[in-house]
Amino acid sequence: MLKFVFLLPGLVFGAAEFFLLRAIINRAMDGRSFLAALMIKLISYAAILVPVFMIRNTLYTVYFGIGAGAGLIVAGLVWFLRYTLKEKR
């Protein structure tokens, strides 16, 4: 049960990182400054990874990593499907 306590925040973190990366790429491709979004992304990495490395049980950190990876993939797929369906109309 405690594994899900680390899996769910990993999912949320992965989805947030997807949208931050998307914002950085969109700003860079438009020729606008993306340094603020990049700093937020780096600060969010530090805010998450410091507590994760402080946890002694590595099994829980593995579940957090699995959740983060799944969050990236799920957020990317949802965004892709939404964009594709919107373009077909």
ABEGO torsion letter per residue (X at the ends): XAAAAAAAAAAAAAAAAAAAAAAAAAAAAAGBBAAAAAAAAAAAAAAAAAAAAABABAAAAAAAAAAAAAAAAAAAAAAAAAAAAAAAX
